[in-house]
């Protein structure tokens, strides 16, 4: 289970919105100045950055969500295999249809511009499928609230009060 700390931003009947600040790995990395990942992670407006780091946790998948209030610090978790599947969908899947379409177009002895067009269209279709897949993640890919870290208050005392 990959775990990260986050702060509760909003609690409503549908679930909880948690903000996760991703600074631990990038801040301590010696290659930060020349790293493309660090540049991309900071790219965009402050609102865009905040939106990238906000997670909606469905209220039905956690029993502690009823006890949360904005400002609470929680520990989130997501299974490692969910991250591995996401990496395959993100990096490998769009390449497979592209190269397969290019191979088929080559075997059919199509002209080079047509081969290129076929490969680009197949890659674009793969990207559309990937975007749809990430817009509709499965239950296993959803982060879960594992515990309330701060403030150290009794969950049941809050529900009674």
N, C-alpha and C positions, 0 to 999 in steps of 0.2 A: 504494500500500500504506500503510495506517494502521499506525503502529508505536507500541509502548508498552513500557516496561521493567517487569519483574516479577521476583519472587523465588520460587524453587522451594520449595514447601512439602513435597511428598511425591513420591517416585519409586517406582513398582512395575511389575510386569510388564505391566499394562494401559496405563500411560502416566504422565504427569507432571501434578501439580497445581501451578499457578502462581498466586500472589497478586499482583494489580495494584492499586497504590494510586493512586486517581484524585484527585489533588490539584492538578495543574499548572494546569488551566484555572480551577477554582473559586477557588483560593487567590489568584490574581492578578487576579481580576475585581473591578472597582469596584462593581458592582451586587450583590455577593454577599449583602448584608444583606436586600435586598428580593426576592431571586430565589427563585421556587418550586422550580426545579430543584435549587438548593443545599440547600434545606430537605428535599426528598424524598430527596436523596442521603445525607443524614445521619440519616434517619428510621429508627427501629427500634433493637434491641439491638445490642451489639457483635458477638455471634455472627451476627446477621442481616446486619450490614454486611460482616463477613468473608466470609460465604457469597456475597454479591452480587459480591464482587471476586475470587473464586476461579474459575479456569478449568481444566478438565480437557483436557489435550492428549493425544490418542490416540498411543500409542507407535509405531504403524505409520506415522504421517504425518511423522515426523521422524527423521533419522539421528543427531542429536546427543543424543537422549533417553537413550541408554545411558550417556553420559558425565556425566550430570547427577547432582548430589547436593543434598539439602536445604540451603538457604542460598545457592545459586548465583543470580546475577542474570542474567536472560536478556532478549533483545529479542524481543518477540512481534510478529507482523504479521497483518493481515487485509485482504483486498482492499476497495477503496473501494466497488465495486459491491455487495458483500455488505451493507455498511452502508446503502446506498441502498435495496436490496430490503427490508431489515429495517424501515426507516422507512416504506416503503409498506405493508408488512404491519401495522405497528403503528398508523399514523395514518389511512391512507386506506381500507384494506380494510374495517374495521368500519363505516365510514360508508356505503359503497356499498350493501350489502344493506339497511341501515336506511332510507335514502332511497328506494331502489327499492321496497321493501315498502310504504312510506308512499304513494308515488306510485300503485302498483297498487291499494291499498286506497281511495285517494281516487277513482281512476277507476271503481272498482266501486261508488261511492257508499255505502260502509259508514258506519255511525255513527262519530262522532269517537272515542268510547272504544274501539271496535273497531280503528279506524285506529291509535290509540296503542298498543294491545296488539300488533297485527301488527308495527309498527315496533320495539317493544321486543323482541319475540321474535326478529325477524330480526337485530337488533343483538346480542342474547345469543348467537345461533347463530354469528355472525361472530366474536365474542370467543372462543368455544369452539374454533372452527377455528384462530384465531390462536394460542391457547395450545398447541394440538396441534402447529402448525407450528413454534413456537419450541422445543418439547420434542423435536422430531425435525429438527434443522437438517441441511442437506445438507453435503457435503464442502467446498464452496466457502465456506461460512459459518464453518468452524472456524478458530480462530486457529492459527498455526503458529509454532514456535520458529525464529527466523531466525539467532540467534547467541548465544553465551555471552559476557556482558559482563564479569562479575566472578565470582570472581577470575580474573585473566588467566592461566589455566593451559592447557597444551597438551592438547587433547581426547584425542589418541592416547596421551600419556604416562599419563593417568589410567586409560585402559582397560587398559594393560599392567600397571599397579600394582594 
